Amino acid sequence: MNVDALVAHALTLVEESFIASAGPGGQNVNKVATAVQVRLDVFMLRLPPEIFHRLKELAGSKMTAKGEIVMTARSYRTQEQNREDARKRLGELLRDACNLPQKRAKSRLNRVGKVQRLAGKKIRGVVKAGRGKVKLD
């Protein structure tokens, strides 16, 4: 499944609820529920296991034990701006989960490189040994 299609599908499954917010807004904060809480049931996405585990790792405390990702946005003064912010952050989280890190190929040192490395270590050892206390014989 395409990443953008997955994000679009996920955003159709989102449940939103508006809650009272703290922060900027003056007296408006006391009257209007401007913060938004977005919930997404991850199991409804039917993700492959490797993407699911990465999403679980990236989401951290935002994922509940039931498999819901809960995003709360309360940075802005309006419901619409907070709604867009929460949806954008949820989309970014899903995109990051789909970008699996590439496996690192083991590097192998050839014989000449190994000899050069050991010679360098020997030189450094001599330099450091010369820094010790001076012995008067």
MARRORO-175602 format. One record per residue: residue number from 1; chain; x, y, z of N, C-alpha, C, O, CB in turn. Coordinates in Angstrom, 3 decimals, m for minus. Atoms other than C-alpha are relative to their C-alpha. Glycine has a CB too. Layout:
REM MARRORO-175602
   num   cadena       n_px       n_py       n_pz      ca_px      ca_py      ca_pz       c_px       c_py       c_pz       o_px       o_py       o_pz      cb_px      cb_py      cb_pz
   NUM        A          X          Y          Z          X          Y          Z          X          Y          Z          X          Y          Z          X          Y          Z
...
END
This chain:
REM MARRORO-175602
   num   cadena       n_px       n_py       n_pz      ca_px      ca_py      ca_pz       c_px       c_py       c_pz       o_px       o_py       o_pz      cb_px      cb_py      cb_pz
     1        A      0.841     m1.179      0.000      0.000      0.000      0.000      0.888      1.245      0.000      1.894      1.304      0.706     m0.957     m0.003      1.220
     2        A     m0.708     m1.266      0.100      1.220      3.468     m0.874     m0.099      0.752      1.341     m1.120      0.687      2.026     m0.578      0.861     m1.165
     3        A     m0.045     m0.714     m1.290      2.226      5.636      2.108     m1.075      1.084      0.050     m1.783      1.214      1.048      1.401      0.629      0.230
     4        A      1.001     m1.076      0.008      0.029      8.573      1.070     m1.413     m0.562      0.054     m2.295      0.026      0.678      0.165      0.876     m1.247
     5        A      1.322      0.638     m0.045     m2.923      6.230      0.512     m0.296     m0.505      1.409     m1.429     m0.419      1.883     m0.080     m1.167     m1.016
     6        A      0.159      0.472     m1.377     m2.359      4.730      3.958     m0.372      1.153      0.921     m1.274      1.023      1.748      1.289     m0.679      0.494
     7        A      0.275     m1.168     m0.842     m2.314      8.183      5.581     m1.409      0.513     m0.265     m2.135      0.846      0.671      1.038      1.120     m0.255
     8        A      1.342     m0.468      0.342     m5.459      9.229      3.689     m1.062     m0.931      0.589     m2.080     m0.477      1.111     m0.163      0.097     m1.531
     9        A      0.938      0.975     m0.559     m7.207      6.023      4.746     m0.082      0.144      1.523     m1.164      0.071      2.105      0.424     m1.438     m0.380
    10        A     m0.036     m0.147     m1.454     m6.111      6.517      8.352     m0.786      1.230      0.438     m1.497      1.192      1.441      1.451      0.093      0.497
    11        A      0.691     m1.234     m0.383     m7.459     10.070      8.420     m1.509     m0.115     m0.169     m2.252      0.666      0.427      0.520      1.168     m0.823
    12        A      1.449      0.216      0.099    m10.891      8.775      7.346     m0.517     m0.780      1.206     m1.702     m0.701      1.529     m0.346     m0.750     m1.302
    13        A      0.396      0.816     m1.150    m10.927      6.426     10.371      0.120      0.736      1.335     m0.189      0.179      2.388      0.837     m1.250      0.043
    14        A     m0.280     m0.769     m1.220    m10.083      9.168     12.874     m1.291      0.435      0.695     m2.254      0.848      0.050      0.855      1.232     m0.333
    15        A      1.094     m0.536     m0.813    m12.464     10.036     15.708      0.505      1.253      0.706      1.569      1.243      1.326     m0.522     m1.062      1.035
    16        A     m0.411     m1.270     m0.604    m12.321     13.633     16.918     m0.947      0.377      1.130     m2.152      0.131      1.073      0.043      1.121     m1.059
    17        A      0.821     m0.576     m1.063    m13.505     15.191     20.135      0.665      1.296      0.434      1.891      1.390      0.491     m0.169     m0.994      1.213
    18        A     m0.514     m1.305     m0.406    m13.137     18.777     21.278     m0.111      0.114      1.512     m1.139     m0.211      2.107     m0.772      1.159     m0.706
    19        A     m0.072     m0.084     m1.453    m12.094     19.445     24.847      0.419      1.412      0.407      0.936      2.179     m0.406      0.990     m1.053      0.566
    20        A     m0.394     m1.317     m0.511    m11.507     22.497     27.006      1.519      0.099     m0.012      2.217     m0.872      0.283     m0.559      0.240      1.440
    21        A     m1.433     m0.183      0.173     m8.063     23.931     26.487      0.537      1.031      0.979     m0.181      1.930      1.417      0.315      0.418     m1.431
    22        A     m0.709     m1.029     m0.749     m5.553     25.844     28.547      0.835      0.778     m1.003      0.923      0.382     m2.166      0.893     m0.614      1.147
    23        A     m0.896     m0.711      0.897     m3.225     28.399     27.058     m0.615      1.252     m0.574     m1.528      1.822      0.023      0.425     m0.895     m1.108
    24        A      0.423     m1.281      0.546     m3.766     31.387     24.754     m1.482      0.007     m0.355     m2.041     m1.024     m0.730      0.825      0.339     m1.223
    25        A      1.397     m0.121      0.375     m7.275     32.669     24.141     m0.791      0.887      0.938     m1.945      1.213      0.660     m0.626     m1.347     m0.052
    26        A      0.682     m0.894     m0.933     m8.143     34.844     27.117     m1.247     m0.639      0.569     m1.237     m1.817      0.925     m0.357      1.305     m0.681
    27        A      1.253      0.516     m0.555    m11.723     34.459     28.329     m0.642     m1.008     m0.945     m1.483     m1.805     m0.532     m0.975      1.149      0.284
    28        A      0.536      0.936      0.994    m12.504     32.553     25.129      0.278     m1.441      0.415     m0.520     m2.337      0.139      0.607      0.278     m1.391
    29        A     m0.386      1.342     m0.435    m10.691     29.546     26.653     m1.035     m0.583      0.949     m1.300     m1.784      0.924      1.374      0.028      0.673
    30        A      0.973      0.476     m0.987    m13.281     29.333     29.423     m1.354     m0.321     m0.627     m2.143     m1.062     m0.039     m0.179      1.039      1.093
    31        A      1.322      0.156      0.596    m16.237     29.395     27.026     m0.048     m1.042     m1.112     m1.075     m1.694     m1.297     m0.464      1.313     m0.536
    32        A      0.020      0.827      1.198    m15.204     27.358     23.967      1.015     m1.138      0.137      2.143     m0.925      0.583      0.300      0.853     m1.257
    33        A     m0.910      1.150     m0.019    m13.690     23.870     23.736      0.809      0.014     m1.292      0.364     m0.503     m2.317     m0.787     m1.355      0.159
    34        A     m0.792     m0.164      1.224    m10.908     24.638     21.274      1.022     m1.102     m0.213      1.435     m1.330     m1.350      0.704      1.319      0.027
    35        A     m0.991      1.073      0.171     m8.477     21.778     21.928     m0.682     m1.194     m0.646     m1.864     m1.450     m0.414      0.648     m0.406      1.368
    36        A      0.557      1.173      0.664     m8.963     18.688     19.811      0.805     m1.226      0.402      2.026     m1.176      0.548     m0.003      0.176     m1.542
    37        A     m0.631      1.279     m0.299     m8.248     15.084     20.685     m0.386     m0.951     m1.127     m1.564     m1.217     m1.363     m0.440     m0.560      1.417
    38        A      0.203      0.875      1.155     m7.814     12.753     17.710      0.373     m1.416      0.403      1.441     m1.641      0.972      0.841      0.472     m1.232
    39        A     m0.246      1.410     m0.336     m8.072      8.969     18.156     m0.033     m0.827     m1.276     m0.910     m0.660     m2.124     m1.052     m0.530      1.027
    40        A     m0.069      0.901      1.152     m7.057      6.340     15.609      0.253     m1.416      0.506      1.226     m1.663      1.219      1.120      0.443     m1.004
    41        A     m0.181      1.401     m0.349     m7.497      2.602     16.096      0.960     m0.609     m1.019      0.613     m0.760     m2.190     m1.372     m0.769      0.031
    42        A     m1.053      0.481      0.894     m4.290      1.166     14.625     m0.351     m1.355     m0.608      0.048     m1.653     m1.733      1.323     m0.096      0.751
    43        A      0.331      1.336      0.494     m5.710     m2.337     14.258     m0.923      0.058     m1.217     m0.956     m0.879     m2.015     m0.654     m0.822      1.107
    44        A      0.875     m0.137      1.164     m8.260     m1.044     11.731      0.793      0.288     m1.273      0.266      0.136     m2.375     m1.020      1.110      0.238
    45        A     m0.845     m0.273      1.164     m5.373     m0.073      9.431      0.561     m1.270     m0.623      0.945     m1.275     m1.792      1.137      0.916      0.390
    46        A     m0.550      1.288      0.452     m4.214     m3.710      9.136      1.412      0.177     m0.585      1.680     m0.152     m1.741     m0.937     m0.643     m1.058
    47        A     m1.383     m0.267      0.414     m0.546     m2.741      8.974      0.823     m1.279      0.023      0.537     m2.182      0.809      0.646      1.061      0.910
    48        A     m0.945      1.116     m0.096      2.248     m5.228      8.234      0.718      0.052      1.355      0.890      1.131      1.923      1.034      0.044     m1.175
    49        A     m0.589      0.034     m1.352      3.974     m6.369     11.459      1.187      0.939      0.199      1.291      1.577      1.247      0.436     m1.393      0.315
    50        A     m1.183     m0.853     m0.202      7.246     m4.477     10.873     m0.386      1.473      0.101      0.215      2.214      0.879      1.004     m0.197     m1.148
    51        A      0.446     m1.394     m0.073      5.417     m1.173     10.271     m0.754      0.239      1.305     m0.607      1.291      1.926     m0.896      0.355     m1.215
    52        A      0.747     m0.129     m1.256      3.107     m1.785     13.247      0.957      0.160      1.182      0.748      1.022      2.035     m0.914     m1.230      0.217
    53        A     m0.945     m0.077     m1.120      6.052     m2.368     15.603      0.754      1.325     m0.006      1.011      1.905      1.049      0.993     m1.167     m0.055
    54        A     m0.685     m1.292      0.083      7.844      0.723     14.320     m0.942      1.127      0.436     m0.523      2.054      1.128      0.515      0.253     m1.442
    55        A      0.981     m1.012     m0.401      4.655      2.780     14.755     m0.178     m0.009      1.513     m0.264      1.048      2.139     m1.356     m0.244     m0.699
    56        A      0.159      0.128     m1.447      4.263      1.470     18.291      1.197      0.612      0.723      1.046      1.267      1.754     m0.166     m1.480      0.398
    57        A     m1.225     m0.549     m0.597      7.872      2.410     19.057      0.030      1.521     m0.119      0.388      2.211      0.835      1.247     m0.606     m0.672
    58        A     m0.037     m1.442      0.217      7.562      5.903     17.543     m1.094      0.722      0.790     m0.883      1.831      1.280     m0.142      0.307     m1.485
    59        A      1.125     m0.646     m0.685      4.183      6.642     19.138      0.256      0.105      1.502     m0.140      1.087      2.129     m1.300     m0.777     m0.259
    60        A     m0.325     m0.041     m1.426      5.412      5.798     22.639     m1.240      0.120      0.854     m2.135     m0.721      0.770      0.933      1.149      0.296
    61        A      1.117     m0.162     m0.928      2.989      7.115     25.245     m1.274      0.473     m0.700     m2.337      0.507     m0.081      0.376      0.980      1.093
    62        A      1.197     m0.416      0.734      0.607      8.363     22.547     m0.870     m1.199     m0.372     m2.035     m1.028     m0.730      0.395      0.772     m1.263
    63        A      0.775      1.193      0.312     m0.478      4.747     21.944     m0.487     m0.647      1.292      0.282     m0.862      2.229      0.841     m1.001     m0.830
    64        A      0.585      0.622     m1.188     m2.855      3.174     24.451      0.181     m1.514     m0.066      0.628     m2.053     m1.079     m1.503      0.362      0.128
    65        A     m0.107      1.455     m0.048     m2.920     m0.472     25.522     m0.994     m0.658     m0.960     m0.779     m1.791     m1.391     m0.234     m0.503      1.430
    66        A      1.000      0.534      0.925     m5.987     m0.970     23.305      0.395      0.175     m1.460     m0.316     m0.291     m2.350     m1.331      0.664      0.243
    67        A     m0.459     m0.193      1.371     m4.010      0.064     20.214     m0.527      1.261     m0.647     m0.609      1.342     m1.873     m0.389     m1.166     m0.826
    68        A      0.451     m1.276      0.540     m5.345      3.586     19.829      1.114      1.027      0.135      1.783      1.104      1.165     m1.282      0.485      0.719
    69        A     m0.929     m1.125     m0.082     m3.113      6.521     18.997     m0.837      1.224      0.328     m1.814      1.519     m0.361      0.824      0.194     m1.343
    70        A      0.733     m1.176     m0.455     m4.298      9.637     20.837      0.913      1.211     m0.154      1.965      1.299      0.480     m0.482     m0.163      1.485
    71        A     m0.739     m1.249      0.196     m3.067     13.029     19.634     m0.861      1.144      0.529     m2.048      1.230      0.213      0.371      0.222     m1.517
    72        A      0.713     m1.162     m0.514     m4.053     16.195     21.466      0.690      1.250     m0.524      1.909      1.390     m0.418     m0.050     m0.004      1.562
    73        A     m0.544     m1.259      0.521     m3.611     19.615     19.853     m0.715      1.148      0.688     m1.944      1.225      0.676     m0.157      0.095     m1.556
    74        A      0.601     m1.143     m0.690     m4.148     22.796     21.831      0.861      1.252     m0.176      0.790      2.177      0.634     m0.185     m0.313      1.500
    75        A     m0.923     m1.119      0.202     m1.560     25.194     20.403     m0.690      1.262     m0.501     m0.226      2.372     m0.239      1.077     m0.396     m0.972
    76        A      0.637     m1.138      0.663     m3.983     27.430     18.526     m1.294      0.393      0.704     m1.790     m0.321      1.575     m0.280     m0.326     m1.469
    77        A      1.195     m0.533     m0.645     m7.010     29.514     19.474     m1.288     m0.524     m0.612     m2.352     m0.389     m0.007      0.011      1.497     m0.068
    78        A      1.224      0.468      0.652     m9.451     27.926     17.026     m0.009     m1.516     m0.109      1.036     m2.165     m0.156     m0.143      0.628     m1.390
    79        A      0.163      1.437      0.145    m10.835     24.427     16.732      0.596     m0.476     m1.322      1.270     m1.505     m1.368     m1.482     m0.383      0.089
    80        A     m0.430      0.423      1.334    m10.053     24.268     13.012      1.534     m0.088     m0.099      2.067     m1.043     m0.664     m0.542      0.975     m1.061
    81        A     m1.467      0.033      0.033     m6.358     25.135     13.426      0.536     m1.157      0.835      1.477     m1.833      0.418      0.581      1.332      0.507
    82        A     m0.427      1.121     m0.837     m5.972     22.620     16.259     m0.298     m1.328     m0.679      0.483     m2.274     m0.573     m0.688      0.059      1.367
    83        A      0.389      1.222      0.723     m7.779     19.998     14.166      1.019     m0.300     m1.105      1.467     m1.436     m1.257     m1.432      0.147     m0.606
    84        A     m0.995      0.178      1.073     m5.412     20.545     11.230      1.352     m0.416      0.581      2.031     m1.280      0.026      0.155      1.306     m0.823
    85        A     m1.274      0.316     m0.642     m2.402     20.426     13.563      0.041     m1.461      0.443      1.028     m2.156      0.201      0.238      0.923      1.202
    86        A      0.039      1.381     m0.478     m3.465     17.119     15.129      0.042     m0.983     m1.169      0.759     m1.981     m1.109     m1.260     m0.238      0.847
    87        A      0.019      0.881      1.170     m4.196     15.525     11.736      1.363     m0.011     m0.695      1.827     m1.054     m1.157     m1.096      0.442     m0.989
    88        A     m1.324     m0.080      0.640     m0.881     16.760     10.334      1.026     m0.811      0.783      1.821     m1.543      0.193      0.463      1.471     m0.113
    89        A     m0.953      0.750     m0.832      1.085     15.325     13.278     m0.251     m1.502     m0.074      0.695     m2.290     m0.062     m0.083      0.467      1.455
    90        A      0.332      1.412      0.136     m0.764     12.009     12.993      0.501     m0.543     m1.335      1.042     m1.647     m1.398     m1.516     m0.211      0.127
    91        A     m0.492      0.402      1.310      0.048     11.845      9.281      1.511     m0.140     m0.026      2.040     m1.083     m0.615     m0.438      0.994     m1.045
    92        A     m1.460      0.073     m0.056      3.723     12.571      9.952      0.463     m1.231      0.768      1.444     m1.871      0.391      0.571      1.263      0.644
    93        A     m0.342      1.188     m0.782      3.821      9.821     12.581     m0.153     m1.263     m0.844      0.703     m2.147     m0.801     m0.883     m0.091      1.258
    94        A      0.219      1.167      0.863      2.370      7.305     10.114      1.043     m0.070     m1.113      1.518     m1.154     m1.453     m1.410      0.044     m0.607
    95        A     m1.035     m0.011      1.061      4.805      8.399      7.373      1.344     m0.456      0.558      2.058     m1.228     m0.083      0.140      1.421     m0.620
    96        A     m1.269      0.396     m0.619      7.759      8.025      9.743      0.029     m1.500      0.277      1.069     m2.144      0.143      0.228      0.781      1.306
    97        A      0.060      1.432     m0.290      6.579      4.543     10.695      0.172     m0.830     m1.266      0.712     m1.935     m1.214     m1.323     m0.350      0.677
    98        A     m0.114      0.735      1.266      6.411      3.498      7.034      1.416      0.045     m0.572      1.785     m0.813     m1.373     m0.980      0.565     m1.020
    99        A     m1.383     m0.098      0.480     10.000      4.626      6.384      0.885     m0.871      0.882      1.470     m0.399      1.856      0.501      1.485      0.004
   100        A     m0.807      0.930     m0.785     11.781      1.557      7.697      1.478      0.287     m0.238      1.875      0.520     m1.380     m0.338     m1.471     m0.362
   101        A     m1.421     m0.261      0.188     15.504      2.094      8.316      0.658     m1.131     m0.782      0.304     m2.300     m0.625      0.695      0.184      1.353
   102        A     m0.710      1.018      0.770     17.835      0.311      5.920      0.971     m0.733      0.904      1.564     m0.149      1.811      0.743      0.628     m1.197
   103        A     m0.938      0.799     m0.779     19.897     m2.508      7.342      1.420      0.435     m0.342      1.742      0.688     m1.503     m0.196     m1.520     m0.271
   104        A     m1.387     m0.412      0.198     23.530     m1.580      7.805      0.812     m1.201     m0.457      0.779     m2.263      0.163      0.598      0.609      1.301
   105        A     m0.870      1.063      0.489     25.944     m3.657      5.759      1.280      0.012      0.818      1.858      1.069      1.069      0.304      0.169     m1.519
   106        A     m1.228      0.074     m0.781     28.889     m4.895      7.769      1.183      0.386     m0.878      1.303     m0.067     m2.017      0.196     m1.417      0.592
   107        A     m1.205     m0.355      0.742     32.141     m3.318      6.692      1.101     m0.999      0.361      1.160     m1.526      1.472      0.446      1.472      0.313
   108        A     m1.056      0.974     m0.246     35.148     m5.524      6.332      1.338      0.651     m0.316      1.516      1.230     m1.388     m0.210     m1.292     m0.850
   109        A     m1.310     m0.603      0.160     38.722     m4.365      6.777      0.926     m0.998     m0.675      1.006     m2.155     m0.264      0.574      0.454      1.361
   110        A     m0.935      0.922      0.660     41.289     m5.831      4.398      1.309     m0.090      0.791      1.487      0.618      1.782      0.283      0.459     m1.456
   111        A     m1.233      0.274     m0.734     44.743     m7.066      5.483      0.872      1.248      0.131      1.415      1.513      1.204      0.783     m1.108     m0.689
   112        A     m0.839     m1.207     m0.038     46.593     m3.840      4.560     m0.579      1.016      0.983      0.159      1.634      1.750      0.122      0.630     m1.414
   113        A      0.640     m0.937     m0.919     44.054     m1.717      6.438      0.188     m0.402      1.444      0.375      0.449      2.313     m1.471      0.111     m0.306
   114        A     m0.172      0.490     m1.363     44.367     m3.911      9.507      1.428      0.268      0.483      1.628      0.678      1.627     m0.324     m1.509      0.079
   115        A     m1.404     m0.248     m0.359     48.194     m3.624      9.482      0.213      1.479      0.279      0.893      1.837      1.241      0.951     m0.474     m1.128
   116        A     m0.149     m1.443     m0.202     47.973      0.175      9.118     m0.644      0.448      1.309     m0.087      1.281      2.024     m0.615      0.767     m1.174
   117        A      0.694     m0.360     m1.237     45.473      0.437     11.975      0.824     m0.407      1.217      0.953      0.366      2.165     m1.389     m0.660      0.054
   118        A     m0.805      0.464     m1.128     47.660     m1.641     14.299      1.286      0.811      0.139      1.737      1.070      1.254      0.332     m1.483     m0.164
   119        A     m1.216     m0.831     m0.053     50.761      0.406     13.353     m0.329      1.359      0.640      0.441      1.874      1.450      0.601      0.201     m1.437
   120        A      0.420     m1.279     m0.577     48.873      3.609     14.200     m0.224     m0.115      1.496      0.135      0.785      2.256     m1.269      0.498     m0.675
   121        A      0.227      0.214     m1.425     47.828      2.169     17.543      1.325     m0.118      0.753      1.461      0.381      1.870     m0.850     m1.257      0.222
   122        A     m1.315      0.173     m0.629     51.419      1.227     18.317      0.672      1.362      0.178      1.277      1.632      1.215      0.900     m0.944     m0.850
   123        A     m0.604     m1.341     m0.068     52.583      4.783     17.544     m0.647      0.809      1.121      0.045      1.454      1.908     m0.151      0.745     m1.357
   124        A      0.706     m0.736     m1.053     49.885      6.289     19.787      0.396     m0.514      1.388      0.511      0.263      2.336     m1.525     m0.117     m0.194
   125        A     m0.407      0.582     m1.277     50.894      3.870     22.559      1.363      0.512      0.436      1.576      0.784      1.617      0.023     m1.517     m0.093
   126        A     m1.339     m0.514     m0.315     54.520      5.027     22.365     m0.097      1.450      0.452      0.550      1.847      1.421      0.943     m0.121     m1.226
   127        A      0.163     m1.419     m0.353     53.438      8.699     22.457     m0.572      0.112      1.418     m0.090      0.909      2.222     m0.932      0.729     m1.028
   128        A      0.632     m0.083     m1.317     51.219      8.103     25.492      0.924     m0.519      1.105      0.899     m0.016      2.229     m1.310     m0.789      0.004
   129        A     m0.930      0.513     m0.996     53.887      6.061     27.268      1.034      1.053      0.367      1.533      1.073      1.492      0.689     m1.262     m0.511
   130        A     m0.971     m1.058     m0.256     56.214      9.041     26.948     m0.553      1.096      0.898      0.210      1.955      1.342      0.461      0.599     m1.301
   131        A      0.628     m1.025     m0.851     53.772     11.166     28.973      0.027     m0.345      1.470     m0.409      0.451      2.301     m1.420      0.217     m0.423
   132        A      0.016      0.448     m1.396     54.280      9.212     32.170      1.005      0.726      0.846      1.663      1.654      0.376      0.258     m1.474      0.080
   133        A     m0.963     m0.605     m0.907     56.378     10.133     35.175      1.416     m0.306     m0.481      1.699     m1.369     m1.033     m0.211     m0.508      1.446
   134        A     m1.405      0.175      0.382     60.045     10.599     34.538      0.684     m0.790      1.097      0.585     m0.460      2.279      0.716      1.378     m0.234
   135        A     m0.723      0.825     m0.974     62.153      7.924     36.193      1.459      0.437      0.034      2.103      0.545     m1.009     m0.114     m1.520     m0.351
   136        A     m1.409     m0.350     m0.159     65.529      8.957     37.555      0.736     m1.259      0.457      0.555     m1.724      1.583      0.192      1.188      1.027
   137        A     m0.737      1.216     m0.330     67.836      5.936     37.448      1.321      0.296      0.610      2.067     m0.624      0.946      0.194     m0.843     m1.206
END
